[in-house]
Amino acid sequence: MRFIQHKAEARWFYSVVSKGYDRWINPLFWTAAMRDDALALARLDDRSLDVVDVGAGTGFATEAIVRAVAPAKVTMLDQSPQQLARARRKPALEAVGKLLGDAEALPFATDSRDRYVSTGSVEYWPDPQRAVAEAYRVLRPGGRALLAGPLRRTHPLARRLSDAWMLFPAEDEYASWFARAGFEDIERVHVAPPWWDEGWDPYGIAIAGVKPRAGESPLPVAPPSEDERPVTPARLARFAAGSLAGAAFIPIALWFTLRRRFGR
Ligand SMILES: C[S@@+](CC[C@H](N)C(=O)[O-])C[C@H]1O[C@@H](n2cnc3c(N)ncnc32)[C@H](O)[C@@H]1O
């Protein structure tokens, strides 16, 4: 399952989705209010902080980061050229560094940044534990990492669709990645769009932790995964099925948005 939790598939996915990402995805699934609640855990409390935004995409989170931090001190990293091309069109992000790269093998020196931010990207990473260990490595001692993403669905249909699409981790998995990587003072908050019913299981999470001392993560991690699988018809069919499962969430979210707006 999880047809798009692969680097190549995620690249294919965003070569198309980037066209409508800002218009369709953020307003329904990852709103400005959610982003701001998540970013509060990053403690962007000094304009001179060195910040990396990993899986930064079109720069939706970066736009909020540069309100608190000098744009020239911020670096966006993403593996999708199409997503970064969209970010390049945004005047607020003009002075922000933009790098093509992999969340699981960050092109930054050990102990070189004050803040690590990654929002809505973990669901595509084949080895999230490795990426969290990379977040630890690149931070200076006392630096803070913030990771935000979706949570495992419990409704049977939503669970089936989400598992066919990408990774929806359990809350304990997020906490364990941070603790095992060596982070301390771990904090978390739940986030959800306005159409999400408060009685349902938590929609998404932002989790943050502090790097206590210099150096690499104490957790030994495997080298970053490279996808050597050939592109076969079966693989393309799985990609199409995963994309359709993801697309199914758009009418579902629209339905609940309209229901909330116009009454039940
Ligand atoms: C849902 S978007 C999130 C974009 C942005 N952070 C936001 O808050 O709107 C996910 C992004 O993660 C990127 N991504 C997925 N896997 C990645 C990887 N292994 N390394 C770097 N970026 C990755 C995708 O290209 C995409 O731009």
The ligand as an SDF file (V2000), in Angstrom:
LIG
                    3D

 27 29  0  0  0  0  0  0  0  0999 V2000
    2.1000   18.9390    0.8640 C   0  0  0  0  0  0  0  0  0  0  0  0
    3.5580   19.7230    0.2300 S   0  0  0  0  0  0  0  0  0  0  0  0
    3.9590   20.7820    1.5890 C   0  0  0  0  0  0  0  0  0  0  0  0
    4.5590   22.0680    1.1500 C   0  0  0  0  0  0  0  0  0  0  0  0
    4.7760   23.1080    2.2420 C   0  0  0  0  0  0  0  0  0  0  0  0
    5.6630   22.6550    3.2790 N   0  0  0  0  0  0  0  0  0  0  0  0
    3.4850   23.6030    2.8450 C   0  0  0  0  0  0  0  0  0  0  0  0
    3.4170   23.7060    4.0650 O   0  0  0  0  0  0  0  0  0  0  0  0
    2.5460   23.9240    2.0910 O   0  0  0  0  0  0  0  0  0  0  0  0
    4.7810   18.4220    0.3650 C   0  0  0  0  0  0  0  0  0  0  0  0
    6.1010   18.7970   -0.2480 C   0  0  0  0  0  0  0  0  0  0  0  0
    7.0850   17.8360    0.1810 O   0  0  0  0  0  0  0  0  0  0  0  0
    7.9820   17.6320   -0.8870 C   0  0  0  0  0  0  0  0  0  0  0  0
    8.7240   16.3750   -0.6860 N   0  0  0  0  0  0  0  0  0  0  0  0
    8.2340   15.1140   -0.6840 C   0  0  0  0  0  0  0  0  0  0  0  0
    9.2200   14.2180   -0.4340 N   0  0  0  0  0  0  0  0  0  0  0  0
   10.3530   14.9410   -0.2540 C   0  0  0  0  0  0  0  0  0  0  0  0
   11.7080   14.5960    0.0260 C   0  0  0  0  0  0  0  0  0  0  0  0
   12.1050   13.3140    0.2040 N   0  0  0  0  0  0  0  0  0  0  0  0
   12.6170   15.5930    0.1290 N   0  0  0  0  0  0  0  0  0  0  0  0
   12.2440   16.8940   -0.0580 C   0  0  0  0  0  0  0  0  0  0  0  0
   10.9850   17.2740   -0.3360 N   0  0  0  0  0  0  0  0  0  0  0  0
   10.0380   16.3240   -0.4280 C   0  0  0  0  0  0  0  0  0  0  0  0
    7.0810   17.6410   -2.1120 C   0  0  0  0  0  0  0  0  0  0  0  0
    7.8000   17.8570   -3.3060 O   0  0  0  0  0  0  0  0  0  0  0  0
    6.1030   18.7550   -1.7610 C   0  0  0  0  0  0  0  0  0  0  0  0
    6.5120   19.9940   -2.2750 O   0  0  0  0  0  0  0  0  0  0  0  0
  1  2  1  0
  2  3  1  0
  2 10  1  0
  3  4  1  0
  4  5  1  0
  5  6  1  0
  5  7  1  0
  7  8  2  0
  7  9  1  0
 10 11  1  0
 11 12  1  0
 11 26  1  0
 12 13  1  0
 13 14  1  0
 13 24  1  0
 14 15  1  0
 14 23  1  0
 15 16  2  0
 16 17  1  0
 17 18  1  0
 17 23  2  0
 18 19  1  0
 18 20  2  0
 20 21  1  0
 21 22  2  0
 22 23  1  0
 24 25  1  0
 24 26  1  0
 26 27  1  0
M  CHG  2   2   1   9  -1
M  END
$$$$
